[in-house]
Amino acid sequence: MPNSLIASKLFLPPARPDRVARPRLLARLQLGLQGPLTLICAPPGYGKTTLVSEWRTGLGASVPVAWISLDEQDNDSGLFLRYLLTALDGVFPGRFSLLLQQLQSADSIPPEVILTSVINDLQGEKQDFVLALDDYHLIQQPLVHTALSFLLEHLPPCMHILILTRSDPPLALARFRARGQLCEIRAEQLRFTDEESGHYFRQLMGLNLSSAQIDALEKRTEGWIAGLHLAAISMQGCKDVEEFIATFTGSHVYIMDYLVSEVLDCQPPAVRDFLLKTCILERLTAPLCNAVTGQMNGQEMLEYLAQANLFLIPLDDQRQWFRYHHLFADLLRSRQKQILGMETWLGMHQRAAAWFAEQHQFGEAIGHIYATGDF
């Protein structure tokens, strides 16, 4: 392996011993191999990589996988291709060594030239395999997206591409979806069901919780696996479980640390500002966001948040109205006064009240005025 490549990035993490069996999703993942592309897309903490690791121990045990864990450094088409060829060489030993040497020795070879050689070499291959790209949301370089699009459009029959990401990649997903060639697994499918939550708390974490308590945690976390896990850790040795569940919010220290480090701190300043200003709203639509923030980019921001899977949940099929995940909203609200200041906070509620009053939605208008204490 070339010295500049990190070997651990080419190995799928092993399956967790404390995982919850998810046969419905494993069957969906297995079925997706009949087409060219599978997309597992969800916010952090929904078990994307864990699901693939579990699949590899069962239904996918006989399927070779060329795995690449991507990071920010891979926003270079040359480096991306070197990892790609090295991963493929792990499935077909020695087959792409010469091509890899050519890539390393040449100053600049167009990605399409390299990929054309790969595609032609694999065209008659009988061994089906998966190329898995983990954390693809970290890739921002257009040349890498173009290279992957080229590969997808000319994919040899033996090859299936699996993308794990927090946000939709800029690929021709609509075209693959329309052709019936795209298998999608998203947050709605990845979230724990009541049965899975019960198994996790009782069998794996050893917590003797009632069905009502599990249901309360399920509703509070909305099936978000990381949230359930952090709640379970917090309840270990807890003297008053009922009180803990009643007060469990996004401002809990474990939840806050996770969401701040994995989500909030990763956003550009303009996005953080939008999140902190609009989290006063129980539901969001572009004109309302414009009124509250004083900007005119509400539609653009909502589209960005939805595409980036930033815990934004659509409330209608037209995607005109949204809300934030409960725990994410709790986190934002716990920080907004501290970051934005009281005067800004009061002004946002007043502008929200004025907007709702103009729409003759007086109940919500009164709610925002009530929040300010301006009785």
N, C-alpha and C positions, 0 to 999 in steps of 0.2 A: 504494500500500500504506500502511496506517496506520503512522504513525511509530513506534508502540510495538511493532510486530512486527519480528522479526529475519528479514530476507530469506533468509539462508543456511539457515534451518531448513526452507525450502520447496523445497529442491533435493536430489534423490537424489545421493549421492556418486558420482563417476565410477568405472567399473570399473577395478580395478588392472591394470596391464600385466603383472605377474608372477603372475597368478592361475592356478590349476589348473582346467582345463576339467572341469566336473561335469555331463555330459549327463543322468545318471540323476535328479539333483535338479532340473535345469531342466525336464525333462519332467514331473516330479511337480508342480512349481510351476505350469506351464502348464495341466496338467489340473485343478488346483484352481480355476482361474478359472471353471469351469463351475458352481461352487456359490457361495454368498454369502460364505464366510469361509475364509481361510487363516491358520493360526497357525504362525509360525516361532519356536520356543521352545527356548532352550538357554542355558547359562552363557556368560559373556563369553569371547571368543576363539574361537568356533566358526564364524565367517564368515557370520553371518546377513545383515548388510547387503551384504557382498561377493557373496553368492549372488544377491540381488535386482538388484544393479548388473550382474552378468553376464547375468542374464535379460533386462535391458533392452537389452543390446547385441545380442541374438539373437532368441529366440522372442518376447520381449515388446516388440520395437522399435516395433511398430505400435499398442501399447496405451497410451493416455494414462494417466498416473499423477499423482494429486494426493498429494504427499508432504509429511509433517510429521515433523520430528525433534523429539521431545518432550523436555522437561527438567522439573526440579522446579517451575519457575515456572508451568507449565501446569496445576497443581492448582487451577485456578480455572475454573469452567464457562464464564464469559463470555469469558475469554481463549482457552480451548480452542476455543470456537465461532468466535471471530474468525479464528483460524488455519485452522479447518476451512473457513469460507466463503472465505477468501482462497486457500486451496489449490484449492478447487473452481472459483473464478473463474479460476484459471490454466488449467484444462481447458476451461472454457466462458467465454471472456472477456466480461466485462460482465454476465453473467447473474445474478450474485448481489451485484452492487454495491449495489443499493438495500437489499437485506436486511442487508447489512453496515453500511450507514449507519444503518439503524434500530437495529441492535444496539448501535452505538457511541453513539447519541444517547439511548437509553432508559436509565433507571437500572437497571431489572431486568426482563428478559423471560425467562419460563420457557424452558429449553432445548427442551422438547417443542414449544413454539410455533414456534421458529425451525426446528427439524428437520422439523416437519410441512410448513412452506413449502418446504423443500428437497426432501422426498420427493415432494410433489405436483408440484413444478416438473419433477422428473426422471422422473416416472412414464411419460411417453410417449417419452422419449429413446431414440434408436436407437443412439447411440454408447456402446459398452461402455467402462468405465474402472475404474481401481483407486484406492481411497483407502488409502494406506499410512501406518501409524502406527508409527514407529520408537521404540524405547526405551520402550514402553508400561509397563514395570515401574516407571517413575518416577512414574506416576500413582497417587496414593493417595486422591484426593478422591472420595467416593461419588457426588456429583452428576455427575461426569464419567463414571463407570462406568454410571450410570443413563441418561445421555444416549446413550452408545454402545449400550447394550442396546436402547434405544428405536429407534435407527436400524437396528440389526440385525434387529429383529423386523418392521420395516416397510420393509425395503430395496427400493428400486425395482429392476426386473430388470436395468437397465444397470449397476448399481453392484456392485462386489466390494470387500470389506474385507480388507486384509492387515495383520496385526499382527506386529511383530517385538519380542520381549520376552525377558527373562531368566527370567521366572516366569509361571505361568499367570494370566491376568487373571480377575477375579471376574465372569465372564460365564457365560451358560448353555451352556458348552461341551458338557456331557453331552447336552443336548437336541439340539444341532446334530450331535453325533457320532452319536447314535441315529438321526437323520433321514438320515444320509449326506450332510450339508451342510457338513462340516468337513474341510478338508485340513490335516493336521498334518505338520510337518517338525521333528524334534527332534534332540537331541544324537546319538542312535544313528545317525541318517541323515547328519548333518552331519560326523561324524568322518571323517578321511581313511582310505581303504582302503590296503592295502599298495601297490597300484599307484599311487595318487595320491601317497602319501608318496615313493615312488621317483622319480616324475616331478618332484616339488617339489625334492627334494634334488639330483638330478642335472642336470635340464634348467634349472631356474629359479635355483637357488643355486650351481650349478657345483661341487658337492661329489662327489668320486669315491668314493662309499661302496659297500661290498659289500651284497649282499642281506641277509646276516646282521646287518650293522650297522644297516641301515634297519629290519629286523624288530625289533631290540633297542630302537631309539628309538620305534618304533610301539607296542610293548608298554609301554614306560615311560610314554609320554605318553597311551596309550589313544586315539590318533588325535586328540587335542586339538590343533587347528590352531595356536593361539598358542604352545603348548608346543613343537611341531615347529619353528615359525618362530624362537623364541628359541634353541632348540638349534642351528639352522642358523647364526644370527648368531654364536653363541659359537664355532662350529667354523671360522669364517673365519680362516685363518692359524694354526689350532691345530697345534702340532707333533706331538702324540700324540692322534690322533682316537680310537683304541681306548681309551685311558685315560679320555678325556673321556666317552665313551659309558658306560663301566663305572661311572663315578662321578656320572653326571648324575642329580640328584634335585631335589626341590622346594625344597631349600635353596640351589640355584644362584642367584647374585645376580640374574640377569635374571628367573628364574621367581619368586623371592621378591618382588622389587619389584612385579611385575605382579599377583600374587595378593594381596599386602598392600593395594595401592592400589585394585584393581578389585573385590576381594571382601571381605577380612577387615575393612578399615577402614570399609566401608560398612554393617556389621552393627550392630544395637543391642548394648549391653554384655552383656545376658543371652544373646544368641545367640553372641557371641564367647566368653563364658565356657563355654558348653556345648560349642562346637567344641574349645576347648583342653583341656577335661577328658576328652572322649570320644575324642579322637584316639589315645589309647593302645590302643584296641580295634581289632583286625583286622576285626571285624564287630560290628554294633550291632543291638540290639533294645531296645524301650522299657524292660522291667524291668531289663535290664543297665545301661542308661544311668542309670536311677534309682538303682541301687546305687552306681554310680561317682561320680555328681555329688552324691548326697545330697539330690536334689530329687525331686519326683513329677511332673515335666512332660516326661518322656522321650517319650511318644507325641505330645504336642503339638509338641515341638521337632522330632522326626523328620518329622512331617507338614509343618511349616513349611519345613524344609530341602529336603524333596522338592518342595514346591510352588514354592519359590524357586530351584530348580535350583542349589543350593549344592554342586555336585560330590559329591552323594550318589547312590550307585548301588544300586538294589534287587537283592537276591540271590534273591528268590523272587517268584512271581506274586501272593502274598497281601500282599506288601510288609510283612512282619514283620521281615525281616532286611535290613540294608544294609551298605555299606562306603563309605569315602571314596575318591575318586579318588586314585591313588597319589601324584601330585605334590602334591596338596592336603594329603594326610596328612603327607607329608614336611615341608611348610612348617609345619604346625601343630605337629608334634613338635619341630621345630628351635627354636620360640619358646616352647613351653609351660613348660619349666623356668625360663626367664628371667622369664616373666610371672607364673607361678603360685607359683614357689618349690619347692625340693626337698622340703620336708615335705609339701606338698599333693600333689606328684607321687607320692611314695612311698605316701601314703594311698590314692590312686586305684587304684594297682596292687594294693594289699592288698585293697581292697574288690572289685575285679574278680576276684581270685583266690578270695575267699570265695564270690562269686556262682557262679562256674563249679564250685567244689567242691560247692556245694549241688545243682547240676544234674547232678552226677556226670560232669562233663566235666573230668577230672583233667589231661589233657594241656594244655589252655588255662590251667587254674588254676596248674599248675606253671610255665608260661611267664611268667605275670605275677609270681609269686614270684621266679623267676630274674632277671627284669628289675630287681628291687629289690636284688639281691645278698644277700638274706637266706637264704643257703644252709642 
